[in-house]
Structures are given as structure tokens and as C-alpha cells.
Amino acid sequence: MFAALRQPGGRAALFVAIVSALVFSAAPASQAQSAEPSPTPFQYVGSVALTPSAGVAGTEITLAGSGFAPGAALDVDWTTVTGQWVLEGDANEEFHGRTFDPVSIPVADAIAADDGTFEATFVAPVDHGFNHDVTVSTGGQLLNKAGFRLEPSVTISPESGPLGTPITIRMEGIGYANLENSWQVTYDNQFVGVLTSVTSGGIGEAVIPATGAEGKHHIRVVHGAFTVPYLNTQQSPRPDRSVYDLDFEITVGDAILPASAEIQGLPIEAASEPAGDGPAIWADVASGMVGTPVTVYGRGLPAGADLGLAWSTVVGNRVGGQGWDEAVAEVARVTVADNGTFELPWVIPDDLGGPHRLVAMDADAPVAETSLTITPSIISATTAQGPYGSTIEIHLKGVGWTETANIYNVTYDNAYLGYSCGFNSQGDVTITLPAVGSPGWHFIDLYPGIYKGEDAPGVQNFRIPQLTFAADHPGERLPAFHVAYKVTAEG
């Protein structure tokens, strides 16, 4: 039966002919007459061509056209997009992917000659990669367009150095469309993490340490939207995407080690007194790490009042399905001076990362409030040495709770191991690892990432190191952390 249905002249063809005849004969005349007319196709003016029609950022491009009105003032625009991460929820705690809005960038102008021709030259900008329209318009009216393919490019700097050298990987031309927007880094065939450029205009820049023995080490950048690299790109639905292979050479010399744990993290951000003259409280620090000294001030408050300062935090359990909720507890009491002010030396409490409300309470009534943000810190790390199999312990404070801040992803000698989570432990994270590898220095790096959420269709960049966190992380500003450990002897 199935063989007969596959034959063009078999039962399938007869069945289709019968059904078609019934459908068309049964359709009322009024229904056929009410069908909407086809839209009028856009009428292009003249013709245009780009030379070349593809290249990397910085390529000089010539746009030539003919068939335009003599003397017409022509605007040449490069069409692209601006991107943003999408966060939702009362505290922007939910990750909902990425969105892109079309924009046009003027790149040249021209005047059509008496014979209706023109020529304009411009340089391909650093931008999201792959296909872009180059449009010709006059007075805001589109006349014609041509397509240019912006090819991605990858460089590393430096190309050699001793063990531990920070290697900057720069990719230009990361795309924004599906199958163009997630690029993965491997080091000596080990997965390191992902490059993104949603808010950085097609530029992905990451820094990883040089690890391994003296000699050449291989860095590869390849597309992979489903979490990890897609290895047979040439056989994929988009075989036009290149694979980028680069070598770094580890040379003789003292190892370059990370900064001490105590000075890693984001800089303390100062705050000032709010404007106006009404009741207010504020701290001299807007954001800082757990334990950072701060001074809390008040003004315009009831003279002589005994006020409680209430600190808000977030509690919950995503894995258990409990979600999250706000919890408030009194952390200090102050007595307001006769002039309505107070001054309280304090320290940032040991709590989850992210913004926290601090409310001045007169009995059960709030009289003023401010906000203070906790940023993650590495408070201790075993940046020492020991034999193979020794325990390496890394202790973090101030890890956040939102879907974009509550994990840190760990690599060991540029090989991704897994992730840690700080929500259930109120921002306190302790990671223990065995010291492995040959005698010498080994490097452990902790990168921000996205825990979970809803991303663009076909993209799954969850629970992996986001190497481009510094310029393109959704939501919070977050640091990475770096640790080195010296294996002194074989196990």
C-alpha cells in the first residue's frame, strides 16, 4: 500500500485530485470574493551592488548604484540591532532570554550623477556578525538595498608567555540570530565556557590563564548553542560558520599568579546623602562586600526617637519548589539627636548578594528607608601548596539569589568542572576540590553564569562559565575569582 501511495500516478494522486475537486466546488462564491488581495510588492528604485559583499570588521566596502534620479541626495545606512537581556519579576530575579531591536546607522552619503549612478565607500563596522542590509534612501524613503555578510574573527593576546599568563580572547562579529549567537571556547580540547555579546554589539572578550606544560597549547572557538561545543559544524544546519583555531605557547619563566583573594572582587561604590530635606536614611557605601565598614546616617527624623533599623533579605528554596520571599529582621537601634539626625558605624552583614532594604522603624511604622547592595567576595582560598590529593578549599561570601547571580561555575586548568549555588546558604559558598595534576602550579577560576530560565529558542547557555561576564552579564555586576595551587609531589 505504501509503495502505491509513493507513486506519482498511484492512489495518492487520485486521492489528492478528488479532495481538491470537492474543496473548490464546495467553497461559496462569497468566500472566494472576500479573500484579501495580495499586498503590492515593494518597488525598488535602480540597482545597487557591494564590493566586496563579505568580510571582517574594518573591510573597506564600495557601494555602487545606477538608475537613480540625477542629483538625488542619497543616504547609505548599515542596518543592525541593539540587544538586551530580559529580566522579569519583582526584583528582576527571573531570566527570560534576550531581545534585539532593529536600528540603522548612517555610514555614507552620495549624490546621484547626471546619468543616475553613484558610488560610496565606507568601512564595515565592528558589529554583530553575519547578514546586514546596506540601504539606500532619500528623505527617509527606502529606495534599494544590498546585503553584506560580516564575518566573525578571533584573536588572542599575547600569543606566548610563562605559565599563568592572562590570555585575552577577543571575538568580533558574534551574531545575534539563532545558530549565530553562542560561541564556545576550548583549551587543549577541554571545554572552558561561552562567549556572548547580547549587549556588547557583537564583541565577546574573555581572559583565561595559560595552563599546562611548557610548549604550545591549543585554543579553539566554535559555535555551540546547546550548552557545549558543536563539533561537526561542517555537517550542521549552518555549515557556513567557521571554527577558529589559535595556539598559545607557554615559555620558560616564573608563573604569573592571581592576585591575593583579599583584593579580588568589585570595588566599593560610595554613596552620598539623598537630595531634599525630608526624612531620610542612607549609608556612605552603595555597594560592597560582606564585612565592609559603613556608616549609616539619618536626618529629618523625630527628635529623641528610639528607632530600629530593619534589614531585609530573601529566603527560599528553588529546588524544593518553595520559590522565594522577603524576610525582615532588626539589626540595630539608634537614638535620634535633638536636630533629627543620627550616625551609626556598622558593617555590611553576612548575607546574600544583591540589593537589600534598610528601613528605619518607629515602633511598627517605617519612617525612612535606603538600599545597600552586597557584592560577592572570596574571603579565603587555599592558595598554597601540597602533594597530589590535598584538599583545596575556596570560601565565598555574598553570592546572590537571582537566576543570574546565584551560581559560580568552576574550571580547573581551563577545564569546566561544575557549579556551586549560594541561595540556600544565604550567600555563603564553600567549594572543596582535590589537588590533581603533575607537580607545579594549577589554576582554579570561578565565573558567573545563568542558573536557569527561558532563553531564545534553540539556546541553552545555562550552568556554564560565561567568560564574557564583565561586559555582557544579564542583571547584576559580578566579579570572577581566581585561585592558584601548587602540587608539590606526585600522589
C-alpha positions in Angstrom: 0.0 0.0 0.0 2.7 2.4 1.0 4.6 1.8 -2.3 1.5 2.6 -4.2 1.0 5.9 -2.3 4.6 6.9 -3.1 4.0 6.6 -6.9 3.0 9.9 -8.6 0.3 8.2 -10.6 -0.9 5.9 -7.8 -3.7 6.2 -5.2 -2.2 9.3 -3.5 -2.5 11.3 -6.7 -6.1 10.2 -7.2 -7.0 11.0 -3.6 -5.5 14.5 -3.8 -7.4 15.2 -7.0 -10.7 14.1 -5.5 -10.2 16.2 -2.3 -9.2 19.2 -4.3 -12.2 19.0 -6.5 -14.5 18.7 -3.5 -12.9 21.6 -1.7 -13.1 24.0 -4.6 -16.5 23.1 -5.7 -17.9 23.4 -2.1 -16.4 26.9 -1.4 -19.1 29.6 -1.6 -18.7 32.3 -4.2 -18.9 35.0 -1.5 -16.0 33.3 0.4 -13.8 33.4 -2.7 -14.6 37.0 -3.4 -13.9 38.1 0.2 -10.2 36.9 0.1 -7.9 39.8 0.8 -5.9 41.0 -2.2 -2.1 40.2 -2.3 0.0 43.1 -0.9 1.6 45.2 -3.5 5.3 44.3 -3.8 7.8 46.9 -2.8 9.0 48.8 -5.9 12.8 49.1 -5.7 14.5 52.1 -7.5 17.6 51.4 -9.5 20.1 48.8 -8.6 22.9 48.6 -6.1 25.9 46.2 -5.5 28.5 45.9 -2.8 32.2 45.2 -3.4 33.1 43.0 -1.6 29.9 41.5 -0.3 31.5 39.8 2.7 34.5 40.5 5.0 35.5 41.1 8.6 35.1 44.4 10.6 37.3 47.0 9.1 36.9 45.9 5.5 36.6 48.8 3.1 33.4 48.5 1.1 32.2 50.2 -2.0 28.5 50.6 -2.8 27.8 51.3 -6.4 24.4 52.1 -7.8 22.6 53.1 -11.0 19.2 54.1 -12.2 18.6 56.8 -9.6 17.2 60.3 -10.2 20.0 62.7 -11.3 21.1 64.9 -8.5 19.3 62.9 -5.8 20.8 63.1 -2.3 21.2 59.6 -1.1 21.7 58.3 2.4 23.6 55.0 2.9 22.8 53.2 6.2 24.0 50.0 7.8 21.2 48.0 9.5 21.9 46.2 12.7 20.3 45.6 16.1 20.8 46.6 19.7 20.3 43.8 22.3 19.3 43.5 25.9 18.9 40.7 28.3 15.3 40.2 29.5 14.7 40.0 33.3 11.3 39.8 34.9 9.8 39.6 38.4 9.5 42.0 41.3 13.3 42.0 41.8 14.3 41.2 38.2 15.1 37.7 39.6 13.8 35.7 36.6 15.8 35.2 33.4 13.8 35.4 30.2 16.4 35.4 27.5 17.4 38.1 25.1 15.7 40.6 22.7 17.0 42.6 19.8 15.6 45.8 18.3 16.5 46.9 14.7 18.4 50.1 14.2 20.1 51.9 11.2 23.5 53.5 11.3 24.5 56.1 8.7 27.7 55.1 7.1 27.9 57.2 3.9 26.1 59.7 1.6 26.2 60.4 -2.1 24.7 62.5 -4.8 23.5 60.7 -7.9 25.3 61.8 -11.1 23.6 63.1 -14.2 23.5 59.5 -15.5 21.8 58.3 -12.3 24.9 56.5 -11.0 26.6 56.9 -7.6 29.4 55.4 -5.6 30.0 55.5 -1.9 32.8 53.9 0.3 32.7 53.0 3.9 34.3 50.6 6.4 32.4 47.6 7.8 31.8 48.4 11.5 32.6 46.2 14.5 29.2 44.7 15.0 27.1 41.6 15.4 28.2 39.2 12.7 26.6 37.6 9.6 24.0 39.3 7.4 23.3 43.0 7.3 21.3 45.1 4.9 23.0 48.2 3.5 20.2 50.5 2.4 19.9 53.5 0.1 17.3 56.1 0.8 16.3 59.7 0.2 14.3 61.8 2.5 13.6 58.8 4.7 12.2 56.8 1.8 13.8 53.4 1.1 14.9 53.1 -2.5 17.1 49.9 -2.6 19.4 47.7 -0.6 22.2 45.2 -0.8 23.4 42.5 1.6 26.8 42.3 3.3 28.0 39.3 5.4 30.1 40.4 8.3 32.4 37.5 9.1 33.5 36.8 12.7 37.1 37.0 13.6 39.1 35.8 16.7 42.4 36.9 18.1 44.4 36.2 21.2 46.8 38.4 23.1 49.6 37.8 23.9 50.5 34.7 21.9 53.1 33.5 24.3 54.2 33.8 27.9 55.0 31.9 31.1 52.6 29.7 33.0 49.6 31.6 34.3 49.8 34.4 31.7 46.4 36.0 31.3 45.3 35.3 27.7 42.7 37.7 26.2 40.5 36.1 23.7 38.6 38.6 21.6 35.9 37.6 19.1 34.3 40.2 16.8 31.2 39.5 14.8 29.3 37.3 17.1 25.8 37.0 15.7 22.5 37.7 17.3 20.3 35.3 15.4 19.8 31.6 16.4 22.7 29.4 15.4 24.9 32.5 15.4 24.9 33.8 18.9 26.7 31.3 21.2 30.4 30.6 20.8 32.3 28.2 23.0 35.9 28.2 24.0 38.0 25.0 24.4 41.6 24.8 25.7 43.6 21.7 24.7 40.3 20.1 23.8 38.8 20.8 27.2 35.6 22.9 27.5 36.1 26.3 29.2 33.0 28.3 28.7 30.8 30.5 26.5 31.3 33.8 24.7 28.2 36.1 24.4 27.6 39.6 23.1 24.0 40.5 23.6 24.7 44.0 25.0 28.3 44.4 23.7 27.4 44.7 20.0 29.0 41.5 18.6 32.2 41.8 20.7 33.0 39.0 23.1 36.1 39.4 25.2 37.4 36.8 27.8 40.5 36.3 29.8 41.7 32.8 30.8 45.1 31.7 32.3 47.7 29.9 30.4 47.8 26.4 31.9 49.8 23.2 31.3 53.4 22.4 30.5 55.8 24.5 28.5 55.1 24.4 24.8 52.1 25.0 22.6 48.5 24.9 23.7 45.5 25.0 21.5 42.6 27.4 21.9 39.5 26.8 19.8 36.4 28.9 19.4 33.4 27.0 17.9 29.7 27.6 17.8 27.5 25.7 20.3 24.1 26.8 21.3 23.2 23.7 23.2 25.5 24.3 26.2 28.7 22.8 24.8 30.6 23.0 21.5 29.1 21.5 18.4 32.0 19.6 17.0 30.9 18.7 13.4 30.0 22.2 12.3 30.7 21.4 8.7 27.7 18.9 8.8 25.4 21.1 10.8 22.3 23.1 9.5 24.7 26.1 9.3 28.0 24.8 7.8 29.0 28.4 6.9 30.1 29.1 10.5 33.8 28.9 10.8 35.9 27.2 13.5 38.7 29.3 14.9 42.0 27.6 15.9 44.8 29.5 17.6 47.9 28.5 19.5 49.4 29.9 22.7 53.0 29.0 23.7 53.9 28.7 27.3 57.5 29.8 27.7 60.2 29.4 30.4 59.7 31.8 33.3 58.2 32.3 36.7 54.5 31.5 36.9 52.2 34.5 36.9 49.8 34.0 39.8 46.4 35.6 40.6 46.0 38.5 42.9 45.5 37.5 46.6 42.0 36.6 47.5 41.5 39.6 49.8 41.7 42.1 47.0 39.6 40.2 44.4 36.0 41.4 43.9 34.3 44.6 42.8 35.4 48.0 44.0 33.4 49.5 46.8 30.9 52.0 45.5 30.4 55.2 47.6 27.0 56.8 48.2 26.0 60.3 49.2 23.2 62.0 51.1 19.9 61.9 49.1 18.6 65.2 47.8 15.9 67.2 49.6 15.4 67.9 53.2 12.7 65.4 54.3 13.2 62.4 56.5 15.9 60.1 55.1 18.5 57.5 56.0 21.5 56.5 53.9 24.8 54.7 54.1 28.1 56.1 52.8 28.5 52.9 50.8 26.1 52.0 48.0 27.6 48.5 47.4 30.4 46.5 48.9 31.4 43.1 50.2 30.4 41.3 53.4 32.2 42.9 56.3 32.8 46.2 54.6 32.7 49.1 57.2 29.9 51.5 56.6 28.3 54.5 58.4 24.5 54.8 58.3 23.1 58.4 58.6 19.7 59.8 59.3 18.1 63.2 59.0 14.7 64.9 59.4 13.7 62.2 62.0 11.7 62.7 65.2 14.0 64.2 67.9 14.8 61.7 70.7 13.1 58.8 68.9 14.4 55.3 69.6 14.4 53.8 66.1 15.0 50.2 65.0 16.9 49.5 61.8 15.4 46.6 59.9 17.3 44.7 57.3 15.5 42.8 54.5 16.8 39.7 52.8 15.5 36.9 50.7 14.8 33.3 51.8 13.5 30.3 49.9 14.4 27.1 48.0 14.1 26.9 44.2 14.9 23.2 44.1 12.2 22.3 46.6 9.7 24.5 44.7 9.2 27.0 47.5 10.2 30.0 45.4 11.4 33.0 47.4 10.1 35.5 49.9 11.3 38.6 51.7 12.3 38.3 55.4 13.0 41.3 57.7 14.9 41.4 60.9 16.1 44.2 63.2 19.8 44.6 63.1 20.5 47.8 65.2 18.9 50.5 67.3 19.6 54.2 67.2 18.6 57.3 69.2 17.8 60.4 67.1 19.6 63.6 68.3 17.7 66.8 69.0 18.4 68.0 65.5 16.7 65.0 63.9 19.9 63.2 62.9 21.8 60.0 63.8 25.1 58.5 62.8 25.8 54.7 63.2 29.1 52.9 62.5 28.2 49.5 61.0 29.4 46.7 58.8 27.7 45.1 55.8 26.1 41.9 57.2 26.9 38.3 56.2 24.0 37.7 53.7 23.0 37.1 50.1 24.4 39.2 47.3 22.2 41.8 45.7 20.3 44.8 47.0 18.8 44.9 50.5 16.4 47.4 52.0 17.4 49.0 55.3 14.3 50.6 57.0 14.2 53.0 60.0 11.2 51.9 62.1 9.5 53.9 64.8 7.7 51.2 66.7 5.9 49.4 63.8 5.9 52.4 61.5 8.5 52.9 58.8 9.9 56.5 58.7 12.6 56.2 56.1 14.5 53.6 54.1 17.5 53.1 51.9 19.1 50.3 49.9 22.6 48.7 50.1 23.9 46.1 47.7 26.2 43.2 48.7 28.7 42.1 46.1 30.4 38.7 46.1 33.8 38.2 47.7 36.3 35.4 48.1 37.1 35.5 51.8 39.6 32.6 51.8 41.3 30.2 49.5 44.0 27.6 49.8 46.4 29.5 47.6 49.3 27.5 49.0 50.8 24.1 48.1 50.7 20.5 49.0 51.0 17.0 47.5 48.7 15.4 45.0 45.4 14.7 46.5 45.5 17.6 49.0 42.2 19.4 49.6 41.7 22.8 48.1 39.1 24.9 49.8 37.5 28.1 48.4 35.2 30.1 50.5 32.9 32.8 49.0 30.5 35.3 50.7 27.8 37.4 49.2 26.8 35.1 46.4 23.4 36.2 45.0 20.0 34.6 44.8 18.5 35.6 41.4 18.6 33.3 38.4 21.5 35.3 37.1 23.6 35.7 40.3 23.2 32.6 42.4 25.8 30.3 40.9 29.6 30.3 40.3 31.0 28.0 37.6 34.4 26.4 38.3 37.2 25.5 35.9 40.4 23.6 36.8 43.3 24.3 34.4 40.7 25.7 32.0 38.5 22.5 32.1 34.9 23.1 33.3 34.1 21.1 36.4 30.6 22.2 37.5 28.9 24.9 39.5 28.1 26.0 43.1 24.9 27.7 44.4 24.5 30.3 47.1 20.8 30.7 47.6 20.0 28.1 50.3 23.1 29.1 52.3 22.3 32.8 52.3 25.2 33.7 50.1 27.8 31.5 51.8 29.6 29.0 49.5 32.4 26.6 50.3 33.9 24.6 47.4 36.4 21.7 48.1 38.4 20.1 45.4 41.3 17.6 45.3 44.6 18.9 44.1 45.3 17.0 40.9 47.8 17.1 38.0 51.6 17.0 37.7 53.8 18.8 40.2 53.6 22.6 39.6 51.1 25.4 39.6 47.4 24.7 38.8 44.7 27.3 38.3 41.1 27.3 39.5 38.8 30.0 38.1 35.2 30.8 39.2 33.0 32.6 36.6 29.4 33.9 36.9 26.7 32.3 34.7 23.0 31.9 34.3 21.4 29.3 36.6 18.1 28.7 34.8 15.3 30.5 33.0 13.9 30.8 29.5 16.2 31.7 26.7 15.8 32.2 22.9 14.5 29.1 21.2 17.4 26.8 20.5 19.8 28.3 23.1 20.8 26.6 26.3 23.6 28.5 27.9 22.8 27.6 31.5 25.1 26.5 34.3 28.3 27.0 32.4 31.0 29.7 32.7 30.0 32.9 31.0 33.5 34.1 30.0 32.2 37.5 28.8 30.6 38.3 32.2 32.5 41.6 32.6 30.7 43.3 29.7 27.7 41.2 28.9 26.3 39.5 32.0 22.5 39.9 32.5 21.4 41.7 35.6 24.0 42.2 38.3 27.6 43.3 38.0 29.6 40.3 39.2 33.3 39.5 39.5 35.2 36.4 38.6 37.6 34.8 41.1 41.0 33.2 40.5 43.0 30.8 42.7 46.3 29.0 42.1 47.6 25.9 43.9 51.0 24.3 43.7 51.1 20.5 43.6 54.5 19.7 45.3 54.7 15.9 44.7 53.1 13.1 42.9 50.5 11.1 44.8 
